[in-house]
Amino acid sequence: MTDTRTTALATAIVLGTGVLWGFYWLPVRALADTGLDGPWGTLAITLAATLLLAPATLRRWRTLVSTSRVALVSITLGGAAFALYSIGFIYGRVAIVILLFFMTPVWSTLIGRYVMGWPTPRRRLLAIGLGLSGLGVMLGADGTVPLPDGAGEWMALIAGLLWAIATTGIKARSTLGPVDATFVFAAGAALTALLLALMLTLVPGLFTEAVTGTAHAAGPSAREDAAVGQILRIGVLALTAGGLWWGLSTAALMWATVRLEPARVGILLMTEVLVGAASAALLAGEFLTPVEIAGGAMVLGASLLEIWNPRRPGTISNR
C-alpha cells in the first residue's frame, strides 16, 4: 500500500471512529435500561472486550511482560479514563459529558509545561485561557457557580485529565502493538468499572438514586421468561459494544494514529462531539442552551488553536 493510500485509510478510520463514538452513549444507556445501571453496564462492556481480545494477546504474553511498566500503567490509566467517560453518560447529559472530556488538550498542555518541562508557545497559553473560559461559560450557563453538576460531569472532567496524563506516558514509552495495547486498555477500564461498582454497592446512592424495577407483580413463569430475555439482551449489548467500540474501533484507531500527525487525529476525532450532541438531541431530547453551545464552541476552539501551526497557514501541527 502506498503512503498516500495508507494516509487516506488512516484518515478514514479516525474519522469513522469519531462518528462511531458519538453514538456510544446508546448501548451504555440501553444496558442501564436492562438493570445494569451506573458502573455495571460499563463493566459488562469492558469485560466483554477484554475477553474477546484475550486469546490474541495472551499468545504474546512475553511481549506484555517485557513492556515498560510506565507504558503499561499509562495504557491502563487510559482505560480508567475511558471507563469514567463511559459511566458519565449514565449520570450526565451526553453533549456536556463529551465536551468536558474534550478539555484534554488544555490539560495536556499544562502537563507538558509544568510536569515535563516542555516549551509552551504563546498560542498554547491562549488556548488554555480560551478552554478554561469556555469551561466556565458552559458550566455556569444556569447562573450558578461554574462547577460540574453531578457525578456524570465530574467523571467526564476527571476522565479528560486522566487521559491527558495517560497519553503523555503512552507517547513517551509505549511500544505495544494495537491489539495488545487495546487489551491492556480494556482491562484497565474493566478494573476501574469494577472498583466503582463495588463502591456503589458498599455505599448505595453514592452517585444517584438506585433504580427499582416493577416486574415483581408477574407470575413465576413470566418472571423467568423475562429474566432469560434480559440476560440475552445484556449479552448481545455487552458483546456488541465491547467488540465494536472497545475492541475493533480502538485497535483500528491505535493503528491509524501512528500513521498520522497527532494534530490531524485530534481534529478528526472532534466529529464525536458533533455526532454525540446531534444524536442526543434527536434521540434523547437533550438540547444545549445557547450559552452552553457558546461555551462548548470555546472549548473546541481551544483544541483547534492548540494544534494550529501559525507558521504555515492552513496547516496543523503538534509542536
C-alpha positions, 0 to 999 in steps of 0.5 A: 500500500502506498503512503498516500493510500495508507494516509487516506485509510488512516484518515478514514478510520479516525474519522469513522471512529469519531462518528462511531463514538458519538453514538456510544452513549446508546448501548451504555444507556440501553444496558442501564435500561436492562438493570445494569445501571451506573458502573455495571453496564460499563463493566459488562462492556469492558469485560466483554472486550477484554475477553474477546481480545484475550486469546490474541494477546495472551499468545504474546504474553512475553511481549506484555511482560517485557513492556515498560511498566510506565507504558503499561500503567499509562495504557491502563490509566487510559482505560480508567479514563475511558471507563469514567467517560463511559459511566458519565453518560449514565449520570450526565447529559451526553453533549456536556459529558463529551465536551468536558472530556474534550478539555484534554488538550488544555490539560495536556498542555499544562502537563507538558509545561509544568510536569515535563518541562516542555516549551509552551508557545504563546498560542498554547497559553491562549488556548488554555485561557480560551478552554478554561473560559469556555469551561466556565461559560458552559458550566455556569450557563444556569447562573450558578457557580461554574462547577460540574453538576453531578457525578456524570460531569465530574467523571467526564472532567476527571476522565479528560485529565486522566487521559491527558496524563495517560497519553503523555506516558503512552507517547513517551514509552509505549511500544505495544502493538494495537491489539495488545495495547487495546487489551491492556486498555480494556482491562484497565477500564474493566478494573476501574468499572469494577472498583466503582461498582463495588463502591456503589454497592458498599455505599448505595446512592453514592452517585444517584438514586438506585433504580427499582424495577416493577416486574415483581407483580408477574407470575413465576413463569413470566418472571423467568421468561423475562429474566432469560430475555434480559440476560440475552439482551445484556449479552448481545449489548455487552458483546456488541459494544465491547467488540465494536467500540472497545475492541475493533474501533480502538485497535483500528484507531491505535493503528491509524494514529501512528500513521498520522500527525497527532494534530490531524487525529485530534481534529478528526476525532472532534466529529464525536462531539458533533455526532454525540450532541446531534444524536442526543438531541434527536434521540434523547431530547437533550438540547444545549442552551445557547450559552452552553453551545457558546461555551462548548464552541470555546472549548473546541476552539481551544483544541483547534488553536492548540494544534494550529501551526501559525507558521504555515497557514492552513496547516496543523501541527503538534509542536 
